[in-house]
Amino acid sequence: MSISRTRAALAVFFLVGFGVPWAATIATRLRHISPYTSPAFMIGAAFCSVAGVLATYIEGGSSGLKELARRCVLYRVSVAWWVYALFLPLGGHIIATLLYCAAHHRLVPIRPINLFHQWWMLYVWAFGLFQGPLGEELGWRGYLLPRLLGQHTPLRASVLLGIVWAAWHFEIFFHSASADALFFASAVALSILMTVLFLHTRGSVLLAITMHGSVLPGRDIAQALFPTADQPPDWLRAFVAIGIAIIMVAITRGSLGCAQKQASLRYAGS
């Protein structure tokens, strides 16, 4: 594979993947419309995945697209990794809730039966799935992460991707510096945890979409499980995610469970 094609693919990825969503965000801001209610923004945000598909085709042609498609439907992995993808984000929200209650010297009952009354969560999850995970993951874990793993250790690749991922969310730059810094740190933490999943599921984009899609519903599910608990602040949720990522790095001694050489050979795409 020529270096020029690889560079051209990377350029297209950033131009399309960043250019279209950012242009949509700026346009809605200029019209004093919230991006989260703008159809233009919602469509534009999906161009991260569009960019991943385009870049994959430029770099690898039809064979590259077939490999990406294979990873998008790769579901035959250990059940443990499905549990990881579905419930690790929920676990983080539960830990944050319990820590917040403990700090305020409160004991709160857990009520799983409440979940049966929260049928509307399925609609929220379905909408969120199309809004974020499907619109992004063919770009982040489908295209960019495999290329970073071909050049860097899994930990370094995760940190780089987390920074790019956070910067892609143009909306964060309209908040305070402290909130932006915390968002960057939590994005890097989630990137590390998702790379662990990626490396242990043969690069499954389907599992990445699943885990990405489990992040926001986890907050609502935790609230339903502990209906009498005060909701923890966002900074505490972020610190819990960062703490889990640090523990994962420590347990794997920075390898995230996969040697650099293995990651490079398996996912470099060269």
C-alpha positions as CSV (number, residue, x, y, z in Angstrom):
1,M,0.0,0.0,0.0
2,S,1.5,3.3,-1.0
3,I,2.3,6.0,1.5
4,S,0.6,8.6,-0.7
5,R,-2.7,6.7,-0.7
6,T,-2.5,6.4,3.1
7,R,-1.9,10.1,3.5
8,A,-4.6,11.0,1.1
9,A,-7.1,8.7,3.0
10,L,-6.1,10.3,6.3
11,A,-6.5,13.8,4.8
12,V,-10.0,12.9,3.5
13,F,-11.0,11.5,6.8
14,F,-10.1,14.7,8.7
15,L,-11.5,17.0,6.1
16,V,-14.9,15.2,5.8
17,G,-15.1,13.9,9.4
18,F,-14.4,17.3,11.0
19,G,-15.3,19.7,8.2
20,V,-19.0,18.7,7.8
21,P,-19.9,18.4,11.5
22,W,-18.1,21.6,12.4
23,A,-19.7,23.5,9.5
24,A,-23.1,22.3,10.6
25,T,-22.4,23.3,14.2
26,I,-21.2,26.8,13.2
27,A,-24.2,27.3,10.9
28,T,-26.7,26.4,13.7
29,R,-24.8,28.6,16.2
30,L,-25.0,31.6,13.8
31,R,-28.7,31.0,13.5
32,H,-29.0,30.9,17.3
33,I,-30.4,27.4,17.1
34,S,-29.3,24.6,19.5
35,P,-27.3,22.0,17.5
36,Y,-28.9,19.2,19.4
37,T,-32.3,20.1,17.9
38,S,-31.1,20.9,14.4
39,P,-31.6,18.3,11.7
40,A,-28.6,19.7,9.9
41,F,-26.4,19.1,12.9
42,M,-27.7,15.6,13.4
43,I,-27.0,14.7,9.7
44,G,-23.7,16.4,9.8
45,A,-22.5,14.5,12.9
46,A,-22.9,11.2,11.0
47,F,-20.2,12.3,8.6
48,C,-17.6,10.9,10.9
49,S,-18.6,7.4,9.9
50,V,-19.0,8.6,6.3
51,A,-15.4,9.9,6.4
52,G,-14.3,6.5,7.8
53,V,-15.9,4.7,4.9
54,L,-14.5,7.1,2.3
55,A,-11.0,6.9,3.8
56,T,-11.1,3.2,4.0
57,Y,-12.0,3.0,0.3
58,I,-9.3,5.4,-0.7
59,E,-6.7,3.5,1.2
60,G,-7.8,-0.1,0.7
61,G,-10.3,-0.1,-2.2
62,S,-13.1,-2.7,-2.3
63,S,-11.1,-5.2,-0.2
64,G,-10.7,-2.5,2.5
65,L,-14.5,-1.9,2.5
66,K,-15.2,-5.6,2.8
67,E,-12.9,-5.9,5.8
68,L,-14.6,-2.9,7.4
69,A,-18.0,-4.4,6.7
70,R,-16.9,-7.7,8.2
71,R,-15.9,-5.9,11.5
72,C,-19.2,-4.0,11.5
73,V,-21.1,-7.3,11.9
74,L,-18.5,-9.2,13.9
75,Y,-20.5,-10.5,16.9
76,R,-18.9,-13.8,17.6
77,V,-16.8,-12.9,20.6
78,S,-16.7,-14.1,24.2
79,V,-19.9,-13.3,26.1
80,A,-17.6,-11.6,28.7
81,W,-16.9,-8.8,26.1
82,W,-20.5,-8.3,25.4
83,V,-21.1,-7.9,29.1
84,Y,-18.1,-5.4,29.1
85,A,-19.6,-3.4,26.3
86,L,-23.1,-3.3,27.6
87,F,-22.5,-2.9,31.3
88,L,-19.2,-1.2,32.0
89,P,-20.6,2.3,31.3
90,L,-23.6,1.5,33.6
91,G,-21.2,0.3,36.2
92,G,-19.4,3.6,36.1
93,H,-22.7,5.5,36.6
94,I,-23.7,3.2,39.5
95,I,-20.3,3.7,41.2
96,A,-20.6,7.5,40.9
97,T,-24.1,7.4,42.4
98,L,-23.0,5.3,45.3
99,L,-19.9,7.4,46.0
100,Y,-22.0,10.6,46.0
101,C,-24.5,9.1,48.4
102,A,-21.7,7.8,50.6
103,A,-20.1,11.2,50.7
104,H,-23.5,12.6,51.9
105,H,-23.9,9.8,54.4
106,R,-27.0,8.4,52.7
107,L,-28.1,4.9,52.2
108,V,-30.3,4.4,49.2
109,P,-32.3,1.2,48.2
110,I,-31.8,-0.4,44.9
111,R,-35.0,-1.0,43.0
112,P,-34.5,-3.1,39.8
113,I,-38.2,-3.4,39.4
114,N,-38.3,0.2,38.3
115,L,-36.6,-0.7,35.0
116,F,-39.8,-2.4,33.9
117,H,-41.6,0.9,34.1
118,Q,-39.0,2.8,32.1
119,W,-40.0,1.4,28.7
120,W,-39.3,4.9,27.1
121,M,-35.6,4.2,27.6
122,L,-35.7,1.9,24.6
123,Y,-36.7,4.9,22.4
124,V,-34.0,7.1,23.9
125,W,-31.4,4.4,23.4
126,A,-32.5,3.9,19.8
127,F,-32.4,7.6,19.0
128,G,-29.0,7.9,20.7
129,L,-27.6,5.0,18.8
130,F,-28.3,6.7,15.4
131,Q,-27.2,10.1,16.7
132,G,-23.8,9.1,18.1
133,P,-22.4,5.5,17.9
134,L,-23.5,4.7,14.3
135,G,-22.6,8.1,13.1
136,E,-19.1,8.1,14.6
137,E,-17.7,4.6,15.2
138,L,-17.0,3.7,11.6
139,G,-14.7,6.6,11.7
140,W,-13.1,6.3,15.2
141,R,-12.8,2.5,15.7
142,G,-13.5,1.5,12.1
143,Y,-10.8,3.6,10.4
144,L,-8.6,5.7,12.7
145,L,-7.8,3.4,15.6
146,P,-6.4,0.6,13.4
147,R,-4.1,3.1,11.7
148,L,-2.9,4.5,15.0
149,L,-2.3,1.0,16.4
150,G,-0.1,0.4,13.4
151,Q,2.2,3.2,14.5
152,H,1.9,3.4,18.3
153,T,1.4,1.3,21.4
154,P,-2.2,0.6,22.3
155,L,-2.1,3.1,25.2
156,R,-0.6,5.9,23.1
157,A,-3.0,5.2,20.3
158,S,-5.9,5.4,22.7
159,V,-4.7,8.7,24.2
160,L,-4.2,10.2,20.7
161,L,-7.7,9.0,19.6
162,G,-9.3,10.3,22.8
163,I,-7.8,13.8,22.2
164,V,-9.0,13.8,18.6
165,W,-12.4,12.4,19.6
166,A,-12.8,15.1,22.3
167,A,-11.8,17.9,19.9
168,W,-14.3,16.6,17.3
169,H,-17.0,17.6,19.8
170,F,-16.9,21.2,18.7
171,E,-19.7,22.1,21.2
172,I,-17.4,21.6,24.2
173,F,-15.5,24.8,23.3
174,F,-18.5,26.9,24.3
175,H,-18.2,25.8,27.9
176,S,-15.7,26.7,30.6
177,A,-12.0,25.7,30.4
178,S,-12.4,23.4,33.4
179,A,-15.4,21.7,31.9
180,D,-13.5,21.3,28.6
181,A,-10.4,19.8,30.3
182,L,-12.6,17.4,32.2
183,F,-14.3,16.4,29.0
184,F,-11.0,15.8,27.2
185,A,-9.8,13.6,30.2
186,S,-13.0,11.5,30.3
187,A,-12.9,11.1,26.5
188,V,-9.3,9.8,26.7
189,A,-10.4,7.4,29.5
190,L,-13.3,6.1,27.5
191,S,-11.0,5.7,24.5
192,I,-8.7,3.6,26.5
193,L,-11.5,1.4,27.7
194,M,-12.9,1.0,24.2
195,T,-9.4,0.1,22.9
196,V,-9.3,-2.7,25.4
197,L,-12.6,-4.0,23.9
198,F,-11.3,-3.5,20.4
199,L,-8.2,-5.5,20.9
200,H,-10.0,-8.4,22.6
201,T,-12.8,-8.6,20.0
202,R,-10.6,-8.7,16.8
203,G,-11.4,-5.1,16.0
204,S,-15.2,-5.5,16.2
205,V,-16.8,-2.2,15.2
206,L,-20.2,-3.7,16.3
207,L,-19.0,-4.0,19.9
208,A,-17.6,-0.5,19.8
209,I,-21.0,0.8,18.6
210,T,-22.6,-1.1,21.4
211,M,-20.3,0.3,24.1
212,H,-20.6,3.8,22.8
213,G,-24.3,3.5,22.7
214,S,-24.4,2.2,26.4
215,V,-22.8,5.4,27.8
216,L,-25.7,7.8,28.0
217,P,-28.5,5.3,28.8
218,G,-26.4,4.1,31.7
219,R,-27.1,7.3,33.5
220,D,-30.9,6.9,33.1
221,I,-30.7,3.3,34.2
222,A,-28.7,4.1,37.3
223,Q,-31.2,6.8,38.1
224,A,-34.0,4.3,37.8
225,L,-32.2,1.7,39.9
226,F,-31.7,4.3,42.7
227,P,-34.7,6.6,42.4
228,T,-34.3,8.2,45.8
229,A,-30.6,9.0,45.3
230,D,-29.3,12.5,44.5
231,Q,-27.7,12.5,41.1
232,P,-23.9,12.8,41.1
233,P,-22.4,15.8,39.4
234,D,-20.8,15.3,36.0
235,W,-17.3,15.9,37.3
236,L,-17.7,12.9,39.6
237,R,-18.9,10.7,36.8
238,A,-15.9,11.8,34.8
239,F,-13.5,11.0,37.7
240,V,-15.0,7.5,38.0
241,A,-14.4,6.8,34.3
242,I,-10.9,8.1,34.6
243,G,-10.3,6.0,37.6
244,I,-11.5,2.8,35.9
245,A,-9.3,3.6,32.9
246,I,-6.3,4.0,35.2
247,I,-7.0,0.7,36.9
248,M,-7.2,-1.0,33.5
249,V,-3.9,0.5,32.5
250,A,-2.3,-0.6,35.7
251,I,-3.7,-4.2,35.5
252,T,-2.5,-4.6,31.9
253,R,0.8,-2.8,32.6
254,G,0.0,-0.4,29.8
255,S,-0.4,-3.0,27.1
256,L,-4.3,-2.9,27.4
257,G,-4.1,-6.7,27.2
258,C,-2.5,-6.9,23.8
259,A,1.2,-6.7,22.8
260,Q,2.1,-3.8,20.5
261,K,3.4,-6.2,17.9
262,Q,0.2,-8.2,17.8
263,A,-1.9,-5.0,17.6
264,S,0.2,-3.7,14.7
265,L,0.1,-6.9,12.7
266,R,-3.6,-7.4,13.2
267,Y,-4.9,-3.9,12.7
268,A,-2.4,-1.8,10.8
269,G,-4.2,-2.5,7.5
270,S,-0.9,-2.5,5.6
